[in-house]
Each structure stands twice: as structure tokens, then as C-alpha cells.
Amino acid sequence: MGYYKVGIIFALVFVGFITMVSGSGADGAEPFFGLSIGFTWLYGIIDAARRAQAVNRALDGYGSGAVPDDMPLPGSEGSLPGGMILIVAGAFLLLHLQFDLSMEWLEDWWPVGLIGLGGWLVWKSRQEKATGE
């Protein structure tokens, strides 16, 4: 349907919860992350159904007003942050596979990516509020 960003975010959150449950970093919080896996799965199903229904209503001629404001119709615009993340991830994987670059550091430093993504989202939100969008 074109909601690639939403799908990628759900996949990353889902995989992150699975990683926390299966890894040794949860330190007793495994039940929380286990419940979060179920919640994310269920919410993803409900959200996909809602988005499909809204797009179908818009395509049936009810206009873009049939789509809630928090669920804009997908466009074909690019994503600079998404593209950069894919380029960096692809470069690291290529270095690992072709030149045997050790990826052990990633086990300890992957939360920095979450911090960076969160910081970017906060910054973007503040910029949108400042410009009145």
C-alpha cells in the first residue's frame, strides 16, 4: 500500500523486542519485552487494517477526507534519513562479508542508533512546530 516507513518502524521495533528477550541485556525485564512483542504484533495487524480501509475508502471516491489526518495517504517522496541508514547499514554489511570486518562492537553500541533516531524525531517535531506545519 506504500506505507514503507510505518512497516520498517514496526519491523525494527519487533526485532528489537525479540533481541532484548533472547539476549542477555534484559536483566529480568524479559516478561515486559515478551508482552511488548505481542502488543506490537497485534497493533501492527490493527493498524494495517485501518490503513487499508482508509485507502480503499479514498480510492472508492470518498475523497482524501475519508483518510484521518494522522494517517496521510502514502506518497512517493524519498526519505533522507531512511536512505542514509540503508547506505550505512549496507556498507557495514559489505565490509563484514567481503573484508571480514568484525561486527562485535555492534552488540554493545546498537542503542546509540535508537538515541540518534529519537533525537532526530524530537528535532524534526520541534522544527515543524516552529514553522507552524
C-alpha positions in Angstrom: 0.0 0.0 0.0 3.0 2.3 0.2 3.4 2.8 3.9 7.0 1.7 3.9 8.2 3.9 6.7 5.5 2.5 9.0 6.3 -1.1 8.1 10.0 -0.6 8.6 9.4 1.0 12.0 7.2 -1.8 13.1 9.7 -4.4 11.9 12.6 -2.6 13.8 10.6 -2.4 17.0 9.5 -6.0 16.7 13.0 -7.2 16.1 14.3 -5.0 18.9 12.0 -6.6 21.4 12.9 -10.1 20.2 16.6 -9.2 20.5 16.0 -8.0 24.1 14.2 -11.2 25.1 16.7 -13.5 23.5 19.8 -11.5 24.6 21.4 -11.2 28.0 20.8 -7.4 28.2 17.2 -7.5 29.6 18.3 -8.3 33.2 14.9 -9.5 34.4 12.7 -7.4 32.1 12.1 -10.3 29.8 8.4 -10.5 30.6 7.9 -6.8 29.7 9.6 -7.3 26.4 7.7 -10.5 25.8 4.4 -8.7 26.3 5.7 -5.9 24.1 6.3 -8.4 21.3 2.6 -9.5 21.4 1.3 -5.9 21.7 3.4 -4.8 18.7 2.2 -7.7 16.6 -1.4 -7.1 17.4 -1.1 -3.3 17.0 0.5 -3.9 13.6 -2.4 -6.0 12.4 -5.0 -3.5 13.6 -3.0 -0.5 12.1 -2.6 -2.3 8.8 -6.4 -3.0 8.6 -7.2 0.6 9.5 -4.8 2.0 6.9 -6.1 -0.4 4.2 -9.7 0.6 4.9 -8.9 4.3 4.8 -7.1 4.0 1.5 -9.9 1.9 0.0 -12.4 4.5 1.0 -10.3 7.2 -0.6 -10.0 5.2 -3.8 -13.7 4.4 -3.8 -14.4 8.2 -4.3 -15.0 9.4 -0.8 -12.0 11.8 -1.2 -9.0 12.3 0.9 -11.3 13.4 3.7 -12.0 9.7 4.3 -8.4 9.3 5.5 -7.8 10.5 9.0 -5.2 13.3 9.5 -2.9 11.1 11.4 -2.9 8.6 8.5 -2.0 10.5 5.3 -2.1 8.7 2.0 1.3 7.3 1.1 3.3 9.3 -1.4 6.4 8.5 -3.4 8.6 11.0 -1.7 12.0 9.9 -0.6 13.5 9.8 2.9 16.9 11.3 3.5 17.3 9.7 7.0 16.0 6.3 5.7 18.3 6.4 2.7 21.3 7.2 4.8 20.5 4.4 7.3 20.3 1.9 4.5 23.5 3.2 2.9 25.4 2.9 6.2 24.0 -0.5 7.0 24.7 -1.8 3.6 28.3 -0.5 3.7 28.9 -2.2 7.1 27.4 -5.5 5.9 29.5 -5.3 2.7 32.7 -4.7 4.8 31.8 -7.6 7.1 31.0 -10.0 4.3 33.7 -9.1 1.9 36.6 -7.9 4.1 35.8 -9.8 7.3 35.3 -6.6 9.4 34.4 -7.6 12.9 30.9 -6.6 14.0 31.3 -7.4 17.7 31.2 -3.7 18.6 27.6 -3.6 17.3 26.4 -5.7 20.2 27.4 -3.1 22.7 26.7 0.1 20.7 23.4 -0.6 18.9 21.4 1.6 21.4 23.3 4.6 20.1 21.2 4.2 16.9 18.0 4.4 18.9 19.2 7.5 20.7 20.1 9.1 17.4 16.8 8.3 15.8 14.9 9.6 18.9 16.9 12.8 18.8 16.2 13.3 15.2 12.5 12.7 15.7 12.4 15.3 18.6 14.3 17.8 16.5 12.0 17.3 13.5 8.9 17.7 15.7 10.2 20.9 17.2 11.1 22.3 13.7 7.6 21.5 12.4 6.0 23.3 15.4 8.3 26.3 15.0 7.3 26.7 11.3 3.6 26.0 12.0 3.2 23.0 9.8 
